[in-house]
Amino acid sequence: MQNPFESGHIKNYITFYASVVIIMILFFIATTLFHDVKEVEKKVFETESKSAEKKESVQETPATHQFKLLEKAY
């Protein structure tokens, strides 16, 4: 096996590594330039009026489950 430092292959390794780093930097710059950030509107929920109605409706309904659990756990 040849020593890459003596045979001159180290130049190829360094240029390959540098090209990969340059491509990563270019992709980072492209994503930051072309990324449009939209302003998100803040959602406001009415919790006072609906929470009282939900509490009353929960107490009135009997406890029925939509799903049936298996008798044996696998």
N, C-alpha and C positions, 0 to 999 in steps of 0.2 A: 504494500500500500504506500502511496506517495504522500509526502507531507504537503498539505495545501499551501503552507507558507513558503515553501521552497519552489514549488512548481508554478506558482502564479495563479492558482485557482481561488485564492482568498479574495482577489479582486472581483471575481464573478459572484462570490457569496455576498460581499459587501454591497455590490450594485443591486443584487436581487433584494436584499433586505431594505436598502434605501428606496427602491422602487415600490415595495409593498407599503412602507411608511408613507411615502408621498401619495399613493393612491388612497390610503386611509384618511389622510389630511384633506385631500380634495373632496372625498365623499362627505366628510364632516362639514366642510365649508359649503358644499352644495345643499346639504340638508338644512343648515342654518339660514341660508339666503332664501331658499324657495319655500320654507315652511311658513304658511300663513296662520297666525294665531288668531282665532276668533274670540271675541269677547262673549263670555257666557253670562246670560241673565240669571240673576239670583232668584231662585224660586222661593216663594213664601207660601207656607201651608197654614190653613186655618185649623188650629188644634183645639181651640176652646169650645166651639159650638159642636163639632163632630165628635169629640172625645166623650162628652156627656151622653150623647145618643148611643155611641158604641158600647159604653159601659152598661147602659140599661138593656140593650139588645143582647149582650153577652149573658147577662143574668137571666133573661127570660128563656133563652134557647136551652134545651136539654143537651147533655154531653153526648153527642153522637160523633163517631169517627168515620171519616171518609174511607180510610184504608184499613184493611184487616191484617194484623200482624201474623206471621207464621208461628205455628206451634213449636217448631224446632229451629234453632238457630244453626246456620251452617258456617 
